[in-house]
Amino acid sequence: MRMEKKTTEIAIIGAGISGLIAALRLEKDGYSPTIYEKSDRAGGRVKTDIVDGYQLDHGFQVLLDAYPKAQEYLDYNALELQEFLPGAQIFKQGKSSILGDPLRSLQLLFPTLFSTIGSFSDKLKIFKLNTTVKKKTLEEIFNEEETTTLTFLKFSGFSEQIIEQFFRPFFSGIFLEPNLETSSRMFQFVYKMFGTGNAVVPKAGMEAIPKQLINKLQRTKFEFNTEVDTITNTEIIFVDGRKITPDYTIIATDASPLVPNLRKQQLDWYSSDTLYFTCKIRKIEKPLIGLISDKEALINNIFYHTSIDTERRGSEEILSVTVVKEHELSEYELIQKVKEDLKTFCGITTERYLKHYPIKMALPKLNNLRYSLMPSETRLTEHIFLAGDYLLNGSLNAAMISGEMAAIGVIHTIEKS
């Protein structure tokens, strides 16, 4: 068996989170996979750039530290996680108020009690929802009958005001769609993760997560700037014409463009835009997400990254702005519209535009969401296995689970043969 492990060739397509976890799990059993990545570095959708001395994530992203698989695979202390307060500052018609969880952060007690967002009854219902969801296991949440988030909130008795001014902008920023069409299972899962842990960002930015995973790998080889054209049961053909014949392949990215039999089953994706600006002052002092609840606004949520500690920081405040609504604006038109919205709805004046990240494949559009799957369910053919959050639900936790299960599927297959 030792010789077999040394000579078994396992290819992993994609160096995102699921691909890196698959490699870690394979290494644990003595295998030495090779990861083929079309871009110049690992991380997939989880990347960070340094632009003019400022630290910019590819899209506004957070890690929910209550994710079970993240707790298993990541060293939180080494990441120097920076915590957000459990709440949001909500902008409506140029004014703002704070809504948060005072049971988890006492400094949010009075702002929440005196907030004009939602009725007293809504705030009691939020407390009830917190208690109810915390008691549910993850398996119970994902086995419940599935409906939309919007239907779930209405059925739970929340007023239209609290839905429109808090839930819609907050969860639109997470689900990257403005209509709360995302599964009620996903809503409850994310709500539970927020309620039992914190939203955090590594001090060095989100790319610190894949970098930490890479540092744990000892025997995995990487081939960057290597794009795959076609994958068959026994062969991988690259865009440059090169061919390899690994014993097993784990496709840790959207497989539909790569496998001929899957090309008619192409995934649909939610897209988003994130734009970064510098500012002279912060309109939100505390580490809170800003939500824009005006329906006329194109922008959905904002965050001052200088409200938390970052490894790299420029001389001014830095603001990210997220857009989840569909639009057909050019980059110049989008920048002007975002600056106009910031001024109109938030009273924010920006100084300098830094960068625009148009993210066309931000989150997969999924139905019948699941929490986990069996290793055998990742198997596509005799020699091909699948990994990626699209197999379960759009989360970093799901990416980790799928990568782990695909690796175990390969290991079980080798052991049986």
Disulfide bonds with the S-S distance in Angstrom:
none
